Amino acid sequence: MQLIECPWCGPREETEFHYGGQAHVAYPADPAALSDEEWARYLFFRENPKGLFAERWSHAAGCRRWFNAVRDTVTYRFRAVYRPGEPRPVIR
C-alpha cells in the first residue's frame, strides 16, 4: 500500500484519498458567455501527460480537505504535495 502525504494530517494510506482531476484549471470568468463547445472543452478536456502531472486530491477518509499533488503518471509516485493557493513546486 502506498502512503500519500496529506498537507494537514501527514502520511496516510492511499485508500483514504480520492482523485479530483487536473489541478490549476481556472473557472471561466463569464461561463454564461461560453459556447457549448467552449463549455464542453472546459468541463471534459484535460491534459494527459506521461510523467509529472499536477492533480487535485481529497483526503476523504481523514480531514476531508482538498490539496494539490505532483505525481509521476508513469511510476504513480507522488513527488510533492501542497495546499490550494500555494504555487506548484519546482521539481527537478
DSSP file (Angstrom, degrees, kcal/mol; ACC not computed):
  #  RESIDUE AA STRUCTURE BP1 BP2  ACC     N-H-->O    O-->H-N    N-H-->O    O-->H-N    TCO  KAPPA ALPHA  PHI   PSI    X-CA   Y-CA   Z-CA
    1    1 A M              0   0    0      0, 0.0     2,-0.3     0, 0.0    12,-0.0   0.000 360.0 360.0 360.0 138.2    0.0    0.0    0.0
    2    2 A Q        -     0   0    0     75,-0.0    12,-2.1     1,-0.0     2,-0.4  -0.647 360.0-136.3 -88.2 143.5    1.3    3.5   -0.9
    3    3 A L  E     -A   13   0A   0     -2,-0.3     2,-0.4    10,-0.2    10,-0.2  -0.855  14.6-159.7 -97.8 135.1    1.3    6.3    1.6
    4    4 A I  E     -A   12   0A   0      8,-3.1     8,-2.4    -2,-0.4     2,-0.8  -0.954  18.2-127.6-114.4 134.4    0.2    9.7    0.5
    5    5 A E  E     -A   11   0A   0     -2,-0.4     8,-0.0     6,-0.2    -2,-0.0  -0.720  17.8-156.5 -85.2 109.8    1.2   12.8    2.4
    6    6 A C  E  >  -A   10   0A   0      4,-2.3     4,-2.2    -2,-0.8    75,-0.0  -0.734  17.2-135.6 -80.5 132.7   -1.7   14.9    3.4
    7    7 A P  T  4 S+     0   0    0      0, 0.0    -1,-0.1     0, 0.0    76,-0.1   0.727 103.4  31.8 -62.3 -20.1   -0.5   18.6    4.0
    8    8 A W  T  4 S+     0   0    0      2,-0.2    -3,-0.0    57,-0.1    -2,-0.0   0.781 130.3  29.7-103.5 -36.1   -2.7   18.7    7.2
    9    9 A C  T  4 S-     0   0    0      1,-0.3    -4,-0.0     3,-0.0     0, 0.0   0.580  97.1-130.7-105.0 -13.3   -2.7   15.1    8.6
   10   10 A G  E  <  -A    6   0A   0     -4,-2.2    -4,-2.3     2,-0.0    -1,-0.3  -0.471  61.0  -5.8  88.3-167.2    0.7   13.7    7.4
   11   11 A P  E     +A    5   0A   0      0, 0.0     2,-0.3     0, 0.0    -6,-0.2  -0.395  69.3 165.9 -70.0 134.0    1.2   10.4    5.7
   12   12 A R  E     -A    4   0A   0     -8,-2.4    -8,-3.1    -2,-0.1     2,-0.1  -0.928  42.9 -81.8-140.2 163.1   -1.9    8.1    5.3
   13   13 A E  E >   -A    3   0A   0     -2,-0.3     3,-2.1   -10,-0.2   -10,-0.2  -0.371  40.2-118.3 -68.1 146.0   -2.8    5.0    3.3
   14   14 A E  G >  S+     0   0    0    -12,-2.1     3,-1.8     1,-0.3    -1,-0.1   0.728 107.3  73.5 -59.8 -24.2   -3.9    5.7   -0.3
   15   15 A T  G 3  S+     0   0    0      1,-0.3    -1,-0.3   -13,-0.2    -2,-0.0   0.656  88.1  63.9 -66.1 -13.8   -7.4    4.2    0.4
   16   16 A E  G <  S+     0   0    0     -3,-2.1    45,-2.3    44,-0.1    46,-0.3   0.528  96.2  74.1 -83.7  -5.9   -8.2    7.3    2.4
   17   17 A F    <   -     0   0    0     -3,-1.8     2,-0.4    42,-0.2    42,-0.2  -0.750  60.2-155.6-115.5 154.7   -7.9    9.6   -0.7
   18   18 A H  E     -B   58   0B   0     40,-2.2    40,-2.5    -2,-0.3     2,-0.2  -0.990  24.4-120.3-126.6 138.3   -9.9   10.4   -3.8
   19   19 A Y  E     -B   57   0B   0     -2,-0.4    38,-0.2    38,-0.2    36,-0.0  -0.518  23.4-174.1 -73.5 139.5   -8.6   11.7   -7.1
   20   20 A G  E     -     0   0B   0     36,-3.1    37,-0.2     1,-0.4     2,-0.1   0.275  38.2-109.9-122.7  11.0  -10.1   15.0   -8.1
   21   21 A G  E     -     0   0B   0     35,-0.5    35,-3.1     2,-0.0    -1,-0.4  -0.399  64.5  -9.3  95.9-172.4   -8.6   15.7  -11.6
   22   22 A Q  E     -B   55   0B   0     33,-0.2     3,-0.4    -2,-0.1    33,-0.3  -0.364  67.4-131.3 -66.4 136.5   -6.1   18.1  -13.0
   23   23 A A  S    S+     0   0    0     31,-2.1    31,-0.1     1,-0.2     3,-0.1  -0.456  80.1  31.0 -83.9 160.8   -5.0   20.9  -10.7
   24   24 A H        +     0   0    0      1,-0.2     2,-0.8    -2,-0.1    -1,-0.2   0.810  69.8 151.1  64.5  35.7   -4.9   24.6  -11.6
   25   25 A V        -     0   0    0     -3,-0.4    -1,-0.2    21,-0.0     2,-0.2  -0.879  41.0-138.1 -96.6 110.9   -7.8   24.6  -14.1
   26   26 A A        -     0   0    0     -2,-0.8     3,-0.1    -3,-0.1    -3,-0.0  -0.481  11.5-121.2 -75.4 134.4   -9.2   28.1  -13.9
   27   27 A Y        -     0   0    0     -2,-0.2    -1,-0.1     1,-0.1    15,-0.0  -0.510  43.0 -95.3 -68.2 139.2  -13.0   28.5  -13.8
   28   28 A P        -     0   0    0      0, 0.0    -1,-0.1     0, 0.0     6,-0.0  -0.276  24.5-133.1 -59.8 141.1  -14.2   30.7  -16.7
   29   29 A A  S    S+     0   0    0      1,-0.3    -2,-0.1     2,-0.1     0, 0.0   0.878 101.4  18.0 -62.6 -39.1  -14.6   34.4  -15.9
   30   30 A D    >   +     0   0    0      1,-0.1     3,-1.6     2,-0.0     4,-0.4  -0.703  69.4 175.3-134.2  81.3  -18.0   34.5  -17.6
   31   31 A P  G >  S+     0   0    0      0, 0.0     3,-1.3     0, 0.0    -1,-0.1   0.793  77.8  63.1 -61.6 -28.1  -19.3   31.0  -18.1
   32   32 A A  G 3  S+     0   0    0      1,-0.3    -2,-0.0     0, 0.0     0, 0.0   0.755  98.4  57.2 -67.6 -22.5  -22.7   32.2  -19.5
   33   33 A A  G <  S+     0   0    0     -3,-1.6    -1,-0.3     2,-0.0     2,-0.2   0.543  86.1 104.2 -85.2  -6.6  -20.8   33.8  -22.4
   34   34 A L  S <  S-     0   0    0     -3,-1.3     2,-0.1    -4,-0.4     0, 0.0  -0.476  70.5-125.8 -77.7 144.6  -19.2   30.4  -23.5
   35   35 A S     >  -     0   0    0     -2,-0.2     4,-2.5     1,-0.1     5,-0.2  -0.331  33.5-101.4 -73.8 168.8  -20.5   28.5  -26.4
   36   36 A D  H  > S+     0   0    0      1,-0.2     4,-2.4     2,-0.2     5,-0.2   0.891 125.4  50.8 -59.5 -39.4  -21.5   24.8  -25.9
   37   37 A E  H  > S+     0   0    0      2,-0.2     4,-2.3     1,-0.2    -1,-0.2   0.912 110.8  47.3 -66.0 -42.6  -18.1   23.8  -27.4
   38   38 A E  H  > S+     0   0    0      2,-0.2     4,-2.1     1,-0.2    -2,-0.2   0.895 113.1  49.0 -65.6 -39.9  -16.1   26.1  -25.1
   39   39 A W  H  X S+     0   0    0     -4,-2.5     4,-2.4     2,-0.2    -2,-0.2   0.914 111.4  49.2 -66.2 -42.7  -18.1   24.9  -22.1
   40   40 A A  H  X>S+     0   0    0     -4,-2.4     4,-2.9    -5,-0.2     5,-0.6   0.900 109.3  52.8 -62.4 -40.7  -17.6   21.2  -23.0
   41   41 A R  H  X5S+     0   0    0     -4,-2.3     4,-1.4     1,-0.2    -1,-0.2   0.909 110.7  47.5 -62.0 -41.5  -13.8   21.9  -23.5
   42   42 A Y  H  <5S+     0   0    0     -4,-2.1    -2,-0.2     1,-0.2    -1,-0.2   0.920 118.4  40.7 -64.0 -43.6  -13.6   23.4  -20.0
   43   43 A L  H  <5S+     0   0    0     -4,-2.4    -2,-0.2    -5,-0.1    -1,-0.2   0.887 130.3  17.8 -73.3 -40.4  -15.6   20.5  -18.4
   44   44 A F  H  <5S+     0   0    0     -4,-2.9     2,-0.6    -5,-0.2    -3,-0.2   0.676  97.2  87.3-115.0 -20.6  -14.1   17.5  -20.2
   45   45 A F     << +     0   0    0     -4,-1.4     2,-0.3    -5,-0.6    -1,-0.0  -0.754  49.5 157.1 -94.1 120.9  -10.8   18.2  -21.9
   46   46 A R        -     0   0    0     -2,-0.6     2,-0.0   -21,-0.0    -3,-0.0  -0.918  44.9 -94.0-134.6 160.3   -7.7   17.8  -19.7
   47   47 A E        -     0   0    0     -2,-0.3   -25,-0.1     1,-0.1     6,-0.0  -0.352  28.0-167.5 -68.2 156.5   -4.1   17.1  -20.2
   48   48 A N        +     0   0    0     -2,-0.0    -1,-0.1     2,-0.0     5,-0.0  -0.458  21.0 173.7-143.7  65.1   -2.9   13.5  -20.1
   49   49 A P        -     0   0    0      0, 0.0     2,-0.7     0, 0.0    24,-0.1  -0.294  35.3-125.8 -80.1 159.3    0.9   13.6  -19.9
   50   50 A K  S    S+     0   0    0     22,-0.1     2,-0.4    23,-0.0    22,-0.0  -0.924  85.6  13.9 -97.2 115.6    3.3   10.9  -19.4
   51   51 A G  S    S+     0   0    0     -2,-0.7    22,-2.9    20,-0.0     2,-0.1  -0.938 113.7  18.6 122.3-147.0    5.4   12.0  -16.4
   52   52 A L  E     + C   0  72B   0     -2,-0.4     2,-0.3    20,-0.2    20,-0.2  -0.398  63.8 172.9 -70.1 135.2    4.9   14.7  -13.8
   53   53 A F  E     - C   0  71B   0     18,-1.7    18,-2.5    -2,-0.1     2,-0.5  -0.990  30.5-130.2-147.4 131.2    1.3   16.0  -13.5
   54   54 A A  E     + C   0  70B   0     -2,-0.3   -31,-2.1    16,-0.2     2,-0.3  -0.727  38.8 173.9 -84.7 126.3   -0.3   18.4  -11.1
   55   55 A E  E     -BC  22  69B   0     14,-3.2    14,-2.4    -2,-0.5     2,-0.4  -0.855  31.6-121.2-131.4 161.7   -3.5   16.9   -9.7
   56   56 A R  E     - C   0  68B   0    -35,-3.1   -36,-3.1    -2,-0.3   -35,-0.5  -0.870  31.4-177.6-102.0 139.2   -6.2   17.6   -7.1
   57   57 A W  E     -BC  19  67B   0     10,-2.9    10,-2.6    -2,-0.4     2,-0.4  -0.974  15.6-148.3-135.8 150.5   -6.8   15.1   -4.3
   58   58 A S  E     -BC  18  66B   0    -40,-2.5   -40,-2.2    -2,-0.3     2,-1.8  -0.971  15.6-139.5-119.0 133.4   -9.2   14.9   -1.4
   59   59 A H    > > +     0   0    0      6,-2.4     5,-2.5    -2,-0.4     3,-1.5  -0.584  36.8 170.1 -86.3  74.7   -8.4   13.3    2.0
   60   60 A A  T 3 5S+     0   0    0     -2,-1.8    -1,-0.2     1,-0.3   -43,-0.2   0.797  70.3  40.7 -63.2 -36.0  -11.9   11.8    2.0
   61   61 A A  T 3 5S+     0   0    0    -45,-2.3    -1,-0.3    -3,-0.2   -44,-0.1   0.205 124.4  34.0-100.1  15.4  -11.5    9.5    5.0
   62   62 A G  T < 5S-     0   0    0     -3,-1.5    -2,-0.1   -46,-0.3   -45,-0.0   0.097 130.8 -14.5-130.4-116.5   -9.5   12.0    7.0
   63   63 A C  T   5S-     0   0    0      2,-0.1    -3,-0.1     1,-0.1     3,-0.1   0.591  77.5-134.2 -75.7 -10.6   -9.7   15.7    7.3
   64   64 A R      < +     0   0    0     -5,-2.5     2,-0.2     1,-0.2    -4,-0.2   0.660  57.4 138.8  66.1  19.0  -11.8   15.9    4.1
   65   65 A R        -     0   0    0     -6,-0.3    -6,-2.4     1,-0.0     2,-0.3  -0.614  51.3-123.2 -93.7 154.9   -9.7   18.8    2.7
   66   66 A W  E     +C   58   0B   0     -2,-0.2     2,-0.3    -8,-0.2    -8,-0.2  -0.674  34.2 167.4 -91.4 149.6   -8.6   19.2   -0.8
   67   67 A F  E     -C   57   0B   0    -10,-2.6   -10,-2.9    -2,-0.3     2,-0.3  -0.956  30.1-114.1-151.7 168.5   -4.9   19.6   -1.7
   68   68 A N  E     -CD  56  82B   0     14,-3.0    14,-2.8    -2,-0.3     2,-0.3  -0.783  28.2-175.6-106.6 152.5   -2.7   19.5   -4.8
   69   69 A A  E     -CD  55  81B   0    -14,-2.4   -14,-3.2    -2,-0.3     2,-0.6  -0.992  24.4-137.4-143.9 149.1    0.0   17.0   -5.6
   70   70 A V  E     +CD  54  80B   0     10,-2.8     9,-3.3    -2,-0.3    10,-1.4  -0.959  34.7 179.4-106.2 119.2    2.5   16.5   -8.3
   71   71 A R  E     -CD  53  78B   0    -18,-2.5   -18,-1.7    -2,-0.6     2,-0.7  -0.934  32.2-125.0-124.7 142.8    2.5   12.8   -9.3
   72   72 A D  E  >  -C   52   0B   0      5,-2.7     4,-2.4    -2,-0.4     5,-0.3  -0.786  17.8-157.7 -84.6 115.8    4.5   10.9  -11.8
   73   73 A T  T  4 S+     0   0    0    -22,-2.9    -1,-0.1    -2,-0.7   -21,-0.1   0.634  89.1  54.2 -73.0 -12.7    2.0    9.1  -14.0
   74   74 A V  T  4 S+     0   0    0      3,-0.1    -1,-0.2     1,-0.1   -22,-0.0   0.901 125.0  20.3 -83.0 -46.6    4.5    6.5  -15.1
   75   75 A T  T  4 S-     0   0    0      2,-0.2    -2,-0.2   -24,-0.0     3,-0.1   0.572  93.8-131.9 -99.5 -11.5    5.5    5.3  -11.7
   76   76 A Y     <  +     0   0    0     -4,-2.4     2,-0.3     1,-0.3    -3,-0.2   0.464  57.5 146.8  69.4   4.7    2.5    6.6   -9.7
   77   77 A R        -     0   0    0     -5,-0.3    -5,-2.7    -6,-0.1     2,-0.5  -0.528  50.2-129.3 -75.8 132.2    5.0    8.1   -7.2
   78   78 A F  E     -D   71   0B   0     -2,-0.3    -7,-0.3    -7,-0.2     3,-0.1  -0.696  24.4-178.3 -79.2 126.8    3.9   11.3   -5.5
   79   79 A R  E     -     0   0B   0     -9,-3.3     2,-0.3    -2,-0.5    -8,-0.2   0.724  64.4  -3.9 -99.6 -26.7    6.7   13.9   -5.9
   80   80 A A  E     -D   70   0B   0    -10,-1.4   -10,-2.8    11,-0.0    -1,-0.4  -0.973  53.3-157.7-161.9 150.2    5.2   16.8   -3.9
   81   81 A V  E     +D   69   0B   0     -2,-0.3     2,-0.3   -12,-0.2   -12,-0.3  -0.976  19.6 170.1-128.7 148.2    2.0   17.8   -2.1
   82   82 A Y  E     -D   68   0B   0    -14,-2.8   -14,-3.0    -2,-0.3     3,-0.1  -0.992  33.1-100.7-157.1 154.2    0.9   21.4   -1.5
   83   83 A R    >   -     0   0    0     -2,-0.3     3,-2.0   -16,-0.2   -16,-0.2  -0.359  49.9 -87.4 -76.8 153.4   -2.1   23.3   -0.2
   84   84 A P  T 3  S+     0   0    0      0, 0.0    -1,-0.1     0, 0.0   -28,-0.0  -0.317 116.1  31.0 -57.6 142.1   -4.6   25.1   -2.5
   85   85 A G  T 3  S+     0   0    0      1,-0.4    -2,-0.0    -3,-0.1     0, 0.0   0.149  94.9 109.7  92.5 -19.2   -3.4   28.6   -3.3
   86   86 A E  S <  S-     0   0    0     -3,-2.0    -1,-0.4     1,-0.1    -4,-0.1  -0.631  77.4-104.1 -84.6 148.2    0.3   27.7   -3.0
   87   87 A P        -     0   0    0      0, 0.0    -1,-0.1     0, 0.0    -4,-0.1  -0.338  41.5 -93.1 -69.4 154.2    2.3   27.7   -6.2
   88   88 A R        -     0   0    0      1,-0.1     2,-0.0    -6,-0.0   -34,-0.0  -0.493  48.6-115.7 -64.4 128.8    3.2   24.4   -7.8
   89   89 A P        -     0   0    0      0, 0.0     2,-0.6     0, 0.0    -1,-0.1  -0.340  22.4-115.3 -67.6 148.7    6.7   23.4   -6.5
   90   90 A V        -     0   0    0     -3,-0.1     2,-0.5     2,-0.0     0, 0.0  -0.748  34.1-166.0 -83.2 124.6    9.5   23.2   -8.9
   91   91 A I              0   0    0     -2,-0.6   -39,-0.1     1,-0.1   -11,-0.0  -0.954 360.0 360.0-117.5 129.6   10.7   19.5   -9.2
   92   92 A R              0   0    0     -2,-0.5    -1,-0.1     0, 0.0    -2,-0.0   0.381 360.0 360.0-106.1 360.0   14.0   18.6  -10.8
